Structure formats: C-alpha cells, structure tokens
Amino acid sequence: MPDLRVGDRQWSVAAGSNLLDALNQAGLRVPYSCRAGSCHACLVRCCAGEPLDALPEALDAGKRQQGWRLACQCRVVEDLTVQAFDPLRDGVPARVMGCDWLSPSVLRLRLQPERPLRYRAGQHLVLWTASGVARPYSLASVPGEDAFLEFHLDCHQSGAFIDVARQLEAGDTVGLGELRGGALQYDPDWQERPLLLLAAGTGLGPLWGVLREAVRQEHQGPIRLVHLVRNGSEHYLAGPLAELAARHSSLRVQLTTTDDLPEALADLRLLSRRTMALVCGSPASVEGFSKRLYLAGLPRNQVLADVFLGRE
C-alpha cells in the first residue's frame, strides 16, 4: 500500500485510490466541483512521487512541470507527497469592490486584485472563499476597459460558494486561483465575419465580455446576440444590451424564453456559412443551440462552446 504525505501527516492508502477522495477522506478538505477535470478547483502540487494521471492534457505544460495535478483525475500508485493549493500562498488576494443583484437570481460580483491580472474576455477564474471553498466562474469584464474583474453568479439554488457570496460586502477578501483559457474569445481575424452569440442564463456573462471586446475592436460584420432564460424577469442585462445596440447598428439583440425559443431561432437557417458562433450555458442549452447550428449548416469548427457545469 502506498503512503500519502501532506505536511506532517502521513498515512497508507489502497493502491489505485483516487487522490481527491483519499485527501478528503483524511479530512484535508480539498475543494472540487465537477470531478471531470473541468473546474480545476482541486489543484494539488506533487512534491515527491508521481500519481497516475487520467487527464494530463487538462493542465498546460508549465503547470505540470511545476508539479501541479488535478486531484480528481489522479490515482495513487506509489508513495506520494502533495501540497494542496493555498490561495494565500499560490493565488492572488482580491478585494470586493461591489456585490449587487442584477435580477432576483443573478448576483454581480466585482473584484479588485491585489496585483494586476492579465486575462482576456471570456476566460475562467477559480474563486476562493476565506473558508476554503473554490469554484470556477467566467469573467464578464473586459481587460483594459473595466477597472475590476466582474462575475455573474447564478443564485437560483443554494451552494457552498453561492451561500458565502450572498453575504459578501465591499471590502471583503476573495482569493483568486487558476486562470484558464476556456473556449470563448474574440479573434481580430473575425473582423468582417458575422458573429453569433447564444447564451442561456448566466452564460450571458462571458459573452457580454466578448461582445464588448468585439465592439472595442470595431468589429465590422453583423453581430447577433440571443439570450435564453426561463422567464422574462431573468433578462438581467436587458438595459445595457439595449443601450449598446442603440449605439451600434450592426448589433441585434434577441431576448427570449424557453417557450419562445423555436420561433426566436427559426431564421438561423439563413446564417452565412462564414458566421462564427459562440455558445454558453447549461449542458442542455448548449446542446440545443449546437444542434440548431448544425442543422443550419454551420461547420463545427466555427462553433465555440462553453458548458456551465452544476455547482456543488
């Protein structure tokens, strides 16, 4: 049986044990959300020994060389010494600049990092509470334009991070963990191409950032944004979107609900085959949007999709 060591603690585990489970069962409280290698909340650093990694491509070469691994994807096959991610040591502290409700269920969180953070619109960032809860959220802000990092949190249901976020106030501290690329972005090479943004719920957050980045870079092609929600009260950026559309004649905004979605997407069959489509939301909504785009004849390599997994 291999030994697992963390700090001054050492214990034996069954060969092939999942590293995340072994750590949490021993009371180490390593956070996680998806257990699929997507959220990156369960980062640990291997200081001695090497686990069997089922998803090595989930981390870039630089982080792997530093010893970082996703605990949920690793199995203990030999003696292993690990160090859990510490937001104070390994991350960046950020001060809460604002925490307000954009709708009855969407909380806008604005953070000011202790030191500048280089990012692009649409990326993901792992946020840490003072109590050690970590969850990934997409950035809704635009670098060089917004003086803060902005996140739109879906608070329809209770959750470990959401329950803490509801109580945050200006001046509180949140830790910033790993920054990741994600599928959503704006490429200047798309300047002349039609741009289609399809968002469900708070999937609008990163697309709000991408949209403003496209406008900032003076995108020349037509832009169409569709926001899908369960009921009309959840169109939490209706005002800012209308203001942006009023200033840019090439931007068309459609606010729709689940009941009206087929009608709202009926004219996708008229899409230009040069269109770039960015899709974001729940697994079901992303699948539905992607299927509609496929039927409309849009090549798969022109559809960039980001799926929001459920939060625990």
Residue pairs with C-beta under 8 A, 6 or more apart in sequence:
1 12
1 13
1 14
1 15
2 12
2 13
2 15
2 49
2 76
2 77
2 78
2 79
2 80
3 10
3 11
3 12
3 13
3 79
3 80
4 10
4 11
4 12
4 13
4 19
4 22
4 23
4 26
4 76
4 79
4 80
4 81
4 82
5 48
5 79
5 80
5 81
5 82
6 23
6 26
6 28
6 81
6 82
6 83
6 84
7 83
9 26
11 26
13 22
13 76
15 76
15 77
16 52
16 75
16 76
16 77
17 75
17 76
18 71
18 72
18 74
18 75
18 76
19 44
19 51
19 69
19 71
19 72
19 74
19 75
19 76
19 80
19 82
20 30
20 32
20 35
20 42
20 71
20 72
20 74
22 76
23 30
23 44
23 71
23 82
23 84
24 30
28 84
29 132
30 42
30 44
30 71
30 84
31 41
31 42
31 128
31 132
31 133
31 134
31 135
32 39
32 41
32 42
32 71
32 72
32 312
33 39
33 41
33 134
33 135
33 136
33 309
33 311
33 312
34 72
34 309
35 72
36 72
36 309
37 54
37 55
37 58
37 70
37 72
37 73
38 58
38 136
38 309
39 126
39 135
39 136
39 309
40 58
40 59
40 70
40 124
40 126
40 136
40 177
40 178
40 180
41 126
41 134
41 135
41 136
41 177
42 70
42 71
42 72
43 68
43 69
43 70
43 71
43 85
43 126
43 177
43 178
44 68
44 69
44 70
44 71
44 82
44 83
44 84
44 85
45 66
45 67
45 68
45 69
45 82
45 83
45 84
45 85
45 90
46 67
46 68
46 69
46 80
46 81
46 82
47 67
47 81
47 82
47 83
48 79
48 80
48 81
49 78
49 79
49 80
49 81
50 78
50 80
51 69
51 74
51 75
51 76
51 77
51 80
52 74
52 75
52 76
52 77
53 69
53 70
53 73
53 74
54 73
54 74
54 75
55 70
55 73
56 64
58 70
58 73
59 68
59 69
59 70
63 178
71 82
85 91
85 134
85 177
87 93
87 128
87 134
87 175
87 176
87 177
88 175
90 177
91 128
91 175
91 176
91 177
92 113
92 114
92 115
92 117
92 175
92 176
93 113
93 114
93 173
93 174
93 175
93 176
94 111
94 112
94 113
94 114
94 149
94 173
94 174
94 175
94 176
95 111
95 112
95 114
95 171
95 172
95 173
95 174
96 109
96 110
96 111
96 168
96 169
96 170
96 171
96 172
96 173
96 174
97 110
97 111
97 112
97 148
97 170
98 108
98 109
98 110
98 148
98 170
99 107
99 108
99 109
99 110
99 165
99 168
99 169
99 170
100 107
100 108
101 107
101 108
102 108
102 152
102 236
102 237
103 233
103 234
103 235
103 236
104 233
105 154
105 155
105 156
105 234
106 152
106 153
106 154
106 155
106 202
106 234
106 236
107 152
107 153
107 155
107 162
107 165
107 166
108 140
108 150
108 151
108 152
108 153
109 150
109 151
109 152
109 153
109 165
109 168
109 174
110 141
110 148
110 149
110 150
110 151
111 148
111 149
111 150
111 151
111 174
111 176
112 147
112 148
112 149
113 149
113 176
117 149
117 176
117 179
118 143
119 125
119 139
119 143
119 149
119 179
120 143
120 185
120 213
121 139
121 141
121 142
121 143
121 184
121 185
121 186
121 206
121 209
121 210
121 212
121 213
122 138
122 139
122 182
122 183
122 184
122 185
122 186
122 206
122 207
122 209
122 210
122 213
122 278
122 306
123 138
123 139
123 179
123 180
123 181
123 182
123 206
124 136
124 137
124 138
124 139
124 179
124 180
124 181
124 182
125 136
125 137
125 138
125 139
125 149
125 151
125 176
125 177
125 178
125 179
125 180
126 134
126 135
126 136
126 176
126 177
126 178
127 134
127 135
127 136
127 137
127 151
127 161
127 174
127 175
127 176
127 177
128 134
128 174
128 175
128 176
128 177
129 161
129 164
129 165
129 174
129 175
130 173
130 174
130 175
131 164
133 160
133 161
133 164
134 161
134 175
134 177
135 159
135 160
135 161
135 311
136 180
137 151
137 153
137 205
138 151
138 152
138 182
138 184
138 205
138 206
138 280
138 306
138 308
139 149
139 150
139 151
139 205
139 206
139 209
140 150
140 151
140 152
140 205
140 206
140 208
140 209
141 148
141 149
141 150
141 209
142 209
142 212
142 213
142 216
145 212
145 216
149 176
150 205
150 209
151 205
152 202
152 204
152 205
152 208
152 236
153 162
153 165
153 202
154 162
154 201
154 202
154 308
155 162
155 165
155 166
157 311
159 311
159 312
160 311
160 312
161 311
162 311
168 174
182 206
182 306
183 278
183 304
183 305
183 306
184 206
184 207
184 210
184 278
184 280
184 304
184 306
185 210
185 304
186 210
186 213
186 214
186 217
186 219
187 276
188 217
190 214
190 219
190 221
190 276
191 217
191 218
191 219
191 220
191 221
192 220
192 221
193 221
193 272
193 274
193 275
193 276
194 221
194 222
194 223
194 224
194 271
194 272
194 274
194 275
194 276
195 214
195 219
195 221
195 222
195 223
195 224
195 275
195 276
195 278
196 223
196 224
196 226
196 271
196 275
196 276
196 277
196 278
196 293
197 207
197 210
197 211
197 223
197 224
197 225
197 226
197 277
197 278
198 225
198 226
198 228
198 277
198 278
198 279
198 280
198 281
198 289
199 207
199 225
199 226
199 227
199 228
199 279
199 280
199 281
200 227
200 228
200 229
200 280
200 281
200 282
200 285
200 286
200 289
201 228
201 229
201 234
201 281
201 282
201 285
201 308
202 308
203 279
203 280
203 281
203 282
203 285
203 286
203 306
203 308
204 227
204 236
204 237
204 280
206 280
206 306
207 225
207 278
207 280
208 237
208 240
210 278
211 223
211 225
211 244
211 251
212 244
214 223
215 223
215 244
215 248
215 251
219 250
220 250
221 250
222 250
222 251
222 252
223 248
223 250
223 251
223 252
224 251
224 252
224 253
224 254
225 241
225 251
225 252
225 253
225 254
226 254
226 256
226 264
226 265
227 235
227 237
227 241
227 253
227 254
227 255
227 256
228 256
228 257
228 258
228 261
228 264
228 281
228 285
229 235
229 255
229 256
229 257
229 258
230 257
230 258
231 257
232 255
232 257
235 255
238 255
241 253
241 255
242 253
244 251
244 253
245 251
245 252
245 253
254 264
256 263
256 264
261 288
265 289
265 292
268 292
268 293
268 295
268 296
269 295
269 296
269 297
271 293
271 296
271 297
271 298
273 297
273 298
273 299
275 298
275 302
276 302
276 304
277 293
277 298
277 302
277 303
277 304
278 303
278 304
278 305
278 306
279 286
279 289
279 290
279 293
279 303
279 304
279 305
279 306
280 286
280 305
280 306
280 307
280 308
281 289
281 307
281 308
282 307
282 308
283 307
283 308
283 309
286 305
286 306
286 307
289 305
290 303
290 305
293 303
294 300
